Amino acid sequence: MAFIYEVSFYLDPDQLGNLQMGKSLELVLSSLRALLPDSPGYIMSRGIFSLDSIERTRVVFYSVWDQWSDLEAHRQSGLMETRVLEQFGNLREKEMTIHIYGEIDPTFP
């Protein structure tokens, strides 16, 4: 079973430029995707944003981990998404939502 660590936050319309190529938030998310593969148990990660609301855009960064212990080690590391986003994305932790998911086992009877 895989485990997913998700960090999300909202951007107002005037902040959408931060997602463009070479802008601060795009660079932060790209750097996370470059650094995470060195972490034990890392499977993949994605940065996505919502297209269904013009008032507020939800930005989501999630990473997928092989074992619970891998996700826990990642959460305790200095590379944790929230710390990087706080430092380089100028976001505060109170502006972020963090969720952890477990994959539904397709072999479950």
C-alpha positions as a Python dict, from the first residue, in 0.01 Angstrom:
ca = {
    (1, 'M'): (0, 0, 0),
    (2, 'A'): (124, 348, -84),
    (3, 'F'): (84, 660, 130),
    (4, 'I'): (27, 1013, -1),
    (5, 'Y'): (136, 1333, 171),
    (6, 'E'): (-54, 1637, 42),
    (7, 'V'): (5, 2006, 105),
    (8, 'S'): (-244, 2253, -42),
    (9, 'F'): (-320, 2623, -31),
    (10, 'Y'): (-517, 2884, -223),
    (11, 'L'): (-401, 3164, -449),
    (12, 'D'): (-606, 3471, -533),
    (13, 'P'): (-630, 3575, -900),
    (14, 'D'): (-358, 3839, -858),
    (15, 'Q'): (-116, 3571, -729),
    (16, 'L'): (-150, 3331, -1025),
    (17, 'G'): (160, 3473, -1190),
    (18, 'N'): (363, 3287, -925),
    (19, 'L'): (281, 2960, -1101),
    (20, 'Q'): (432, 3066, -1433),
    (21, 'M'): (756, 2916, -1554),
    (22, 'G'): (1051, 3062, -1366),
    (23, 'K'): (846, 3238, -1099),
    (24, 'S'): (897, 3176, -728),
    (25, 'L'): (628, 2917, -658),
    (26, 'E'): (694, 2722, -977),
    (27, 'L'): (1065, 2710, -888),
    (28, 'V'): (989, 2584, -535),
    (29, 'L'): (763, 2304, -658),
    (30, 'S'): (1014, 2207, -926),
    (31, 'S'): (1299, 2196, -674),
    (32, 'L'): (1097, 1968, -446),
    (33, 'R'): (1037, 1730, -737),
    (34, 'A'): (1410, 1730, -804),
    (35, 'L'): (1516, 1670, -441),
    (36, 'L'): (1258, 1414, -327),
    (37, 'P'): (1383, 1120, -541),
    (38, 'D'): (1685, 1091, -311),
    (39, 'S'): (1453, 1009, -18),
    (40, 'P'): (1409, 642, 84),
    (41, 'G'): (1071, 503, -18),
    (42, 'Y'): (986, 793, -249),
    (43, 'I'): (766, 686, -542),
    (44, 'M'): (657, 1007, -716),
    (45, 'S'): (527, 1360, -666),
    (46, 'R'): (313, 1611, -849),
    (47, 'G'): (229, 1979, -828),
    (48, 'I'): (-119, 2061, -959),
    (49, 'F'): (-365, 2352, -951),
    (50, 'S'): (-741, 2378, -985),
    (51, 'L'): (-910, 2515, -1295),
    (52, 'D'): (-1271, 2515, -1172),
    (53, 'S'): (-1280, 2851, -991),
    (54, 'I'): (-1166, 3190, -1114),
    (55, 'E'): (-1201, 3347, -767),
    (56, 'R'): (-946, 3122, -596),
    (57, 'T'): (-704, 2867, -734),
    (58, 'R'): (-616, 2570, -517),
    (59, 'V'): (-255, 2459, -548),
    (60, 'V'): (-172, 2104, -438),
    (61, 'F'): (167, 1940, -400),
    (62, 'Y'): (163, 1572, -315),
    (63, 'S'): (423, 1304, -279),
    (64, 'V'): (372, 927, -275),
    (65, 'W'): (564, 698, -40),
    (66, 'D'): (611, 322, -37),
    (67, 'Q'): (575, 258, 337),
    (68, 'W'): (430, 447, 633),
    (69, 'S'): (778, 463, 787),
    (70, 'D'): (907, 632, 467),
    (71, 'L'): (638, 898, 487),
    (72, 'E'): (707, 951, 858),
    (73, 'A'): (1080, 990, 790),
    (74, 'H'): (999, 1242, 517),
    (75, 'R'): (769, 1441, 748),
    (76, 'Q'): (1048, 1465, 1006),
    (77, 'S'): (1314, 1563, 753),
    (78, 'G'): (1422, 1919, 683),
    (79, 'L'): (1295, 1877, 328),
    (80, 'M'): (931, 1860, 429),
    (81, 'E'): (713, 2040, 174),
    (82, 'T'): (562, 2276, 428),
    (83, 'R'): (903, 2404, 541),
    (84, 'V'): (1020, 2462, 186),
    (85, 'L'): (696, 2633, 89),
    (86, 'E'): (704, 2852, 400),
    (87, 'Q'): (1061, 2955, 338),
    (88, 'F'): (1064, 3001, -38),
    (89, 'G'): (699, 3039, -131),
    (90, 'N'): (631, 3309, 129),
    (91, 'L'): (343, 3106, 269),
    (92, 'R'): (259, 3063, 633),
    (93, 'E'): (166, 2726, 779),
    (94, 'K'): (-178, 2857, 876),
    (95, 'E'): (-247, 2917, 505),
    (96, 'M'): (-177, 2552, 420),
    (97, 'T'): (-380, 2238, 458),
    (98, 'I'): (-201, 1907, 506),
    (99, 'H'): (-363, 1569, 446),
    (100, 'I'): (-224, 1217, 455),
    (101, 'Y'): (-392, 942, 256),
    (102, 'G'): (-360, 567, 233),
    (103, 'E'): (-410, 398, -100),
    (104, 'I'): (-712, 170, -124),
    (105, 'D'): (-584, -181, -174),
    (106, 'P'): (-724, -308, -506),
    (107, 'T'): (-682, -669, -390),
    (108, 'F'): (-910, -618, -89),
    (109, 'P'): (-1196, -869, -119),
}
